[in-house]
Amino acid sequence: MKSNQFVYIKPKNSEAKEVFQYDMRGLHSCKILERNGSDLFVKSIAGDYFFQIDTDNDKNWELLK
């Protein structure tokens, strides 16, 4: 059985802040759907937004520890 994995993110720019506020409802948690090298394909915990994060240096999102 595969366990659910999550990341916590923070928007870096105004475009990401708008997505974060309206599409993600201000919730920092995202469910990891797939890993591919340094890329994560995630779904917002609110379930309304799907996107990709480059874990090395994403221009829109910062991974929180």
VENPEVEN-V252915 format. One record per pair of residues at least 4 apart in sequence whose ideal C-beta (glycine too) atoms are under 7 Angstrom apart, sorted by the first residue. I is the first residue (numbers start at 1). GAP is how many residues later the second one is. D is the distance in whole Angstrom. If there is no record, write none. Layout:
i=I gap=GAP d=D
i=I gap=GAP d=D
This chain:
i=4 gap=27 d=6
i=5 gap=27 d=4
i=6 gap=23 d=5
i=6 gap=24 d=6
i=6 gap=25 d=6
i=6 gap=26 d=7
i=7 gap=23 d=5
i=7 gap=25 d=6
i=7 gap=33 d=6
i=7 gap=35 d=6
i=7 gap=56 d=6
i=8 gap=20 d=5
i=8 gap=21 d=6
i=8 gap=56 d=4
i=9 gap=19 d=6
i=9 gap=21 d=6
i=9 gap=44 d=7
i=9 gap=52 d=5
i=9 gap=53 d=7
i=9 gap=54 d=6
i=9 gap=55 d=6
i=10 gap=18 d=7
i=10 gap=52 d=5
i=10 gap=54 d=6
i=11 gap=5 d=3
i=11 gap=6 d=4
i=11 gap=9 d=4
i=11 gap=49 d=7
i=11 gap=50 d=6
i=12 gap=4 d=6
i=12 gap=47 d=7
i=12 gap=48 d=6
i=12 gap=49 d=6
i=12 gap=50 d=5
i=13 gap=4 d=7
i=13 gap=47 d=6
i=14 gap=4 d=7
i=15 gap=4 d=7
i=15 gap=45 d=7
i=16 gap=4 d=6
i=16 gap=44 d=4
i=16 gap=45 d=6
i=17 gap=4 d=6
i=18 gap=4 d=6
i=19 gap=4 d=5
i=19 gap=5 d=6
i=19 gap=30 d=7
i=20 gap=4 d=5
i=20 gap=6 d=6
i=21 gap=5 d=6
i=23 gap=21 d=7
i=23 gap=25 d=5
i=23 gap=26 d=4
i=24 gap=20 d=4
i=24 gap=22 d=6
i=24 gap=25 d=5
i=25 gap=21 d=5
i=27 gap=17 d=7
i=27 gap=18 d=5
i=27 gap=19 d=6
i=28 gap=36 d=7
i=29 gap=16 d=4
i=30 gap=12 d=4
i=30 gap=13 d=6
i=30 gap=14 d=6
i=30 gap=15 d=6
i=31 gap=11 d=6
i=31 gap=12 d=5
i=31 gap=14 d=7
i=32 gap=8 d=6
i=32 gap=10 d=6
i=33 gap=8 d=5
i=33 gap=9 d=6
i=33 gap=10 d=6
i=34 gap=7 d=4
i=35 gap=5 d=6
i=38 gap=16 d=6
i=38 gap=17 d=5
i=38 gap=18 d=5
i=39 gap=13 d=6
i=39 gap=15 d=6
i=40 gap=12 d=7
i=40 gap=13 d=5
i=40 gap=15 d=6
i=41 gap=11 d=5
i=42 gap=9 d=6
i=42 gap=11 d=6
i=43 gap=4 d=6
i=43 gap=7 d=5
i=44 gap=4 d=6
i=44 gap=5 d=4
i=53 gap=5 d=5
i=53 gap=8 d=5
i=54 gap=4 d=4
i=55 gap=8 d=6
